[in-house]
Amino acid sequence: MDLSDVEINSPQILHAYVGAHIAREYFSIDDDIFNAIYYHTVGRKDMSILEKIIFIADVIEEGRNFSGVEELRKLAFQDIDLAIIKSCELTIQYVISRGLLLHNNTVELRNSLIIKMGDKNEKNN
C-alpha cells in the first residue's frame, strides 16, 4: 500500500486502508465497495453516494457517544451532505484540539461540499 506520512502516523485510520485491501483480496469486491471502505474514515472530494452513506454511517453508528452525534444522526436523514460537512468540522476540531495530524482529504471533502452547496444555492436564486 502506498500511504502518506499522515496515514502512517495516524494508526486510528489505518484500518480503512488495510480493510479495503483485505476485502479486495479475499472477497473480490468491486471499485465502488473498495472506495467506500477505503475512504470511510477520512472521506475524499467527489465521494459517490455509497461512499457518503458508509462514511456518515460510521460516524453516527450506535456505539458513538460524542457531543453533536445526536444532531448528526438527525441531519443524516435530512441532508447527507450537510451531515458530512458538520461531521468533518467536528473531526477537524477534535484532531486539532488533540494535536493530532489532520488528513487533507477531510478538509477537501468539507470544502468541496460547501462549494457544491453554494453552487446549488446560486442556481436556485
C-alpha positions in Angstrom: 0.0 0.0 0.0 1.2 3.5 -0.8 0.5 5.5 2.4 1.2 9.2 3.1 3.1 10.3 6.2 -0.1 11.4 7.8 -1.7 8.0 7.2 1.4 6.1 8.5 1.4 8.3 11.6 -2.3 8.1 12.3 -2.9 4.5 13.4 -6.6 5.2 14.1 -7.3 5.5 10.4 -5.1 2.6 9.1 -7.9 0.0 9.4 -9.8 1.6 6.5 -6.9 1.1 4.1 -6.0 -2.4 5.3 -9.6 -3.4 5.4 -10.2 -2.3 1.8 -7.2 -4.2 0.6 -8.2 -7.4 2.5 -11.7 -7.2 1.2 -10.5 -6.9 -2.3 -8.1 -9.7 -1.9 -10.4 -12.2 -0.2 -13.8 -11.2 -1.5 -13.1 -9.7 -4.9 -15.1 -6.5 -4.2 -15.6 -4.0 -7.0 -14.1 -0.5 -7.0 -17.2 1.1 -5.5 -17.2 -1.1 -2.5 -13.4 -0.8 -2.2 -13.6 3.0 -2.2 -16.4 3.1 0.3 -14.3 1.0 2.7 -11.0 2.8 1.9 -12.4 6.3 2.4 -14.8 5.7 5.3 -12.6 7.4 7.9 -11.2 10.5 6.2 -13.5 10.9 3.2 -12.5 12.5 0.0 -13.6 15.0 -2.6 -16.3 13.8 -5.0 -17.5 10.8 -3.0 -20.1 8.6 -4.5 -23.5 8.3 -2.7 -22.3 4.8 -1.5 -19.1 6.3 -0.1 -21.1 9.1 1.6 -23.5 6.6 3.2 -20.7 4.4 4.6 -18.8 7.5 5.8 -21.7 9.0 7.7 -22.9 5.6 9.0 -19.5 5.1 10.6 -19.7 8.5 12.2 -23.2 8.1 13.7 -23.2 4.3 14.5 -24.9 3.4 17.7 -21.6 3.0 19.7 -20.6 6.6 19.1 -21.0 9.0 22.0 -19.6 12.4 21.4 -21.0 15.9 21.6 -23.1 16.6 18.5 -23.7 12.9 17.5 -27.5 13.2 18.0 -27.6 16.2 15.8 -25.6 14.4 13.2 -27.9 11.4 13.4 -31.0 13.5 12.6 -29.2 15.6 10.0 -28.0 12.4 8.1 -31.6 11.6 7.3 -32.4 15.1 6.2 -29.4 16.1 4.2 -26.4 13.8 3.9 -24.1 16.5 2.6 -24.8 18.8 5.5 -24.3 16.0 7.9 -20.9 15.2 6.3 -19.9 18.9 6.5 -20.8 19.0 10.2 -19.0 15.7 10.8 -15.9 17.0 9.1 -16.0 20.1 11.2 -16.3 18.2 14.4 -13.5 15.9 13.3 -11.2 18.8 12.4 -11.9 20.5 15.8 -11.2 17.2 17.6 -8.0 16.4 15.8 -6.6 19.9 16.2 -7.6 20.1 19.9 -5.5 16.9 20.5 -2.5 18.0 18.4 -3.0 15.1 16.0 -2.3 15.0 12.3 -5.2 16.3 10.1 -5.8 14.4 6.9 -6.1 16.6 3.8 -8.9 14.5 2.5 -11.2 15.6 5.3 -10.6 19.3 4.6 -11.0 18.8 0.9 -14.3 16.8 1.4 -15.7 19.6 3.7 -14.7 22.3 1.3 -15.9 20.5 -1.8 -19.4 20.0 -0.3 -19.6 23.7 0.8 -18.7 24.8 -2.7 -21.2 22.3 -4.2 -24.0 23.6 -1.9 -23.1 27.2 -2.8 -23.4 26.3 -6.5 -26.8 24.7 -5.8 -28.0 27.7 -3.9 -26.9 30.1 -6.7 -28.8 28.1 -9.3 -31.9 28.2 -7.1 -31.8 32.0 -6.7 
